[in-house]
Amino acid sequence: MLGIIWITLAVVFFYFSIIYWRYSTSPMRSFIFRNIEETQQVEGSESESSQFSDEFKRDFEGFLSSINNTNKVRYRVAAAGFLIAGINALSNLFLF
């Protein structure tokens, strides 16, 4: 009876390990910015809005990149933790 519980826990932990490893390999998709000139014809302060939008694009892409890197590390640590828990559950199966 106790063996069934340990096997079930090991399967669940290994499943979570695989899922979180897959999460670590799929980054958030990049954001596509629409060009203001294409959507509206604005006259006057085109250079100022263009400069602002270019700066915002760089900052936002940097933000997405940092989030992707952070999530990659977090998901891989979680996957490693679930893998260790699964191995521990299997070792407890043979001890009891």
DAVEN-V824982 format. One record per residue. N is the residue number from 1. RES is the residue in one letter. PHI is phi in whole degrees, -180 to 180 (NA if undefined). NEAR is the number of other ideal C-beta (glycine too) atoms within 12 Angstrom. Layout:
n->N res->RES phi->PHI near->NEAR
n->N res->RES phi->PHI near->NEAR
This chain:
n->1 res->M phi->NA near->8
n->2 res->L phi->-69 near->14
n->3 res->G phi->-64 near->16
n->4 res->I phi->-65 near->13
n->5 res->I phi->-65 near->15
n->6 res->W phi->-67 near->24
n->7 res->I phi->-65 near->20
n->8 res->T phi->-62 near->18
n->9 res->L phi->-64 near->24
n->10 res->A phi->-64 near->27
n->11 res->V phi->-63 near->20
n->12 res->V phi->-64 near->18
n->13 res->F phi->-65 near->28
n->14 res->F phi->-66 near->24
n->15 res->Y phi->-63 near->20
n->16 res->F phi->-63 near->25
n->17 res->S phi->-62 near->28
n->18 res->I phi->-65 near->20
n->19 res->I phi->-62 near->19
n->20 res->Y phi->-69 near->28
n->21 res->W phi->-66 near->22
n->22 res->R phi->-65 near->17
n->23 res->Y phi->-59 near->23
n->24 res->S phi->-71 near->23
n->25 res->T phi->-94 near->15
n->26 res->S phi->-114 near->14
n->27 res->P phi->-76 near->18
n->28 res->M phi->-66 near->19
n->29 res->R phi->-72 near->10
n->30 res->S phi->-74 near->15
n->31 res->F phi->-89 near->16
n->32 res->I phi->-100 near->10
n->33 res->F phi->-91 near->21
n->34 res->R phi->-85 near->11
n->35 res->N phi->-83 near->16
n->36 res->I phi->-63 near->22
n->37 res->E phi->-65 near->15
n->38 res->E phi->-77 near->9
n->39 res->T phi->-84 near->11
n->40 res->Q phi->-140 near->12
n->41 res->Q phi->-97 near->10
n->42 res->V phi->-106 near->16
n->43 res->E phi->-107 near->10
n->44 res->G phi->111 near->10
n->45 res->S phi->-93 near->12
n->46 res->E phi->-70 near->16
n->47 res->S phi->-68 near->14
n->48 res->E phi->-67 near->13
n->49 res->S phi->-69 near->19
n->50 res->S phi->-66 near->18
n->51 res->Q phi->-65 near->14
n->52 res->F phi->-63 near->16
n->53 res->S phi->-68 near->22
n->54 res->D phi->-66 near->17
n->55 res->E phi->-64 near->15
n->56 res->F phi->-64 near->17
n->57 res->K phi->-61 near->21
n->58 res->R phi->-63 near->15
n->59 res->D phi->-65 near->16
n->60 res->F phi->-69 near->19
n->61 res->E phi->-66 near->20
n->62 res->G phi->-65 near->16
n->63 res->F phi->-63 near->17
n->64 res->L phi->-63 near->21
n->65 res->S phi->-64 near->18
n->66 res->S phi->-67 near->16
n->67 res->I phi->-65 near->20
n->68 res->N phi->-62 near->22
n->69 res->N phi->-66 near->17
n->70 res->T phi->-65 near->17
n->71 res->N phi->-65 near->21
n->72 res->K phi->-61 near->23
n->73 res->V phi->-66 near->17
n->74 res->R phi->-62 near->17
n->75 res->Y phi->-68 near->28
n->76 res->R phi->-71 near->21
n->77 res->V phi->-65 near->19
n->78 res->A phi->-64 near->24
n->79 res->A phi->-63 near->27
n->80 res->A phi->-65 near->20
n->81 res->G phi->-63 near->19
n->82 res->F phi->-67 near->28
n->83 res->L phi->-64 near->24
n->84 res->I phi->-64 near->19
n->85 res->A phi->-64 near->25
n->86 res->G phi->-66 near->28
n->87 res->I phi->-65 near->20
n->88 res->N phi->-63 near->19
n->89 res->A phi->-64 near->30
n->90 res->L phi->-67 near->22
n->91 res->S phi->-67 near->15
n->92 res->N phi->-69 near->19
n->93 res->L phi->-61 near->20
n->94 res->F phi->-84 near->14
n->95 res->L phi->-82 near->11
n->96 res->F phi->-105 near->14
